[in-house]
Amino acid sequence: MPERRSTIAQLKHDRHVIGYASGNFGKAIFLGSIDVTLLFLLTDIIGMPARDVSLLMLIVLMGDLGFDLGAGVVTAYAERHGIGYPRLIALCVVPCSLAFGALYALPLLRLKAFILVAALLLALRASFALIDVPHNTLLARVTSDSRARGRASGYRTLFSASAGVVVATVVAPTMHDAGTATTAGRLAWLGVGAGLLFCATLLVSAWSSHAACRTRPTPPAPTPVRRLVPRPDQLYGALALVALVTGFAVPMFGKTLLYLCTYVLQDAAFAGHVLLTLAVSQIAGATLWTALVRRHDKTRLLAASHAVAALGIALFAAAGAHRPLLHACAALAGIGLAGVFMLPWGILADIIDFAEFRQRERRDTIAFAMMLVLLKGGGAAGLATIGWTLAALGYVPGTAQSPAVVLGMQALAFGVPVLGAAAAIAVLLCLDIGHARHARVRRINGERQRRAWASAMPIGEAPALRSGPHGGPHRPGS
């Protein structure tokens, strides 16, 4: 009973953080729908050639590289002029949801011109970047404690996994009757409904974030836009490698499920069942990793998450056509994937504090923007790799596939994620940025900020400053 009361008290204390995290439900509806269905929508429903789709994914990749970095600059500029992250999010949700709805209305309108689809996807990604960058950056603002950031990342993942259930039970089944007028109409209405959910959750998130950030101090002198790029740092470099794996390699399993179930297992409907298992197990996984983050460092938990995900995917590859066993393996993979997608954000927020301690400059907006570039760029590169591989192997939609195509699908779905997870684990085991070390750095950064505020105040109004815990700055190990 005392433990239950403690949990309830913790949730009440985190209510604004939970409200902020609810935005991930709308973002996951957006991204999950695109990740699971975009390639299948373009190749099998709209009827675009696989090579054209591959080129389209390359264009989207190049666009993402610019959109997220540009969004980082726009977000910093908006903050310097009093707009703030929550208000910027609220301003951009409607244009983004309209572009999302238009994408899923293409089959109903019978439009498949390459230039039209490319322009729509680029508009969609550009408007989403202006939402995603400030929303992710807010993680470093709504709370400053390392453990609390771990909980915030867990809440975000719980909302994302809940949206995954919606994608598995509503979005994926609409792909079964590809090309029919009924499916086209259902897809159009799906775009409308998902757009409304996207708007509602992001507006709630923006309001909660505004309430949580009102008590957070802002730097006395905003950083000029021309100096936004972070200085080189080994911690940023290590997390960049992990982000590439997280964006490119690990999601290959989910992105190829529709192809795998349709042409390898000969059961297209089973893809929705596996996606549902992954989504439900990610809810359980997020709960597990959130509970563990109170006592264990986030980098070690992220390495463990990659190991669990890789084990589940490898066992799925060895399970053959045994449906119950496939579900069990997918559940294990989902538990690991929850940590894989959840923990890097909290780690990045801590790394920004470490970089501020070392360099006496803070670059949170552009750091989150660059993280998104790596994740989204890796995701787009993954889609392009799937398209190029299938085209090179002779993939023909709607027909029995050759052994080479089947083998290529299996290599993409199983081999790439497992190898990527192994690389991420090797990097994470070399990092030592745990809760205790972060707390020391945060105290020193806070003392420096108080001194900066005092020096910026008129003479006679500066409050008394107390010395740091060690009588001055103490540099922890890297």
Secondary structure, DSSP 8 states (H G I E B T S, - for coil): -HHHHHHHHHHHHTHHHHHHHTHHHHHHHHHHHHHHHHHHIIIIII---HHHHHHHHHHHHHHHHHHHHHHHHHHHHHHHTT--HHHHHHHHHHHHHHHHHHHHHHHHHT---HHHHHHHHHHHHHHHHHHHHHHHHTHHHH---HHHHHHHHHHHHHHHHHHHHHIIIIIGGGGTTTT-HHHHHHHHHHHHHHHHHHHHHHHHHHHHHHHHHTTS---SS---GGG-S----HHHHHHHHHHHIIIIITTHHHHTHHHIIIIISS-TTHHHHHHHHHHHHHHHHHHHHHHHTTTS-HHHHHHHHHHHHHHHHHHHHHSTT-HHHHHHHHHHHHHHHHHHHHHHHHHHHHHHHHHHHHHS---HHHHHHHHHHHHHHHHHHHHHHHHHHHHHHT--TTS---HHHHHHHHIIIIIHHHHHHHHHHHHHTT----HHHHHHHHHHHHHHHHHHHHHHS-TTT-------TTSS------
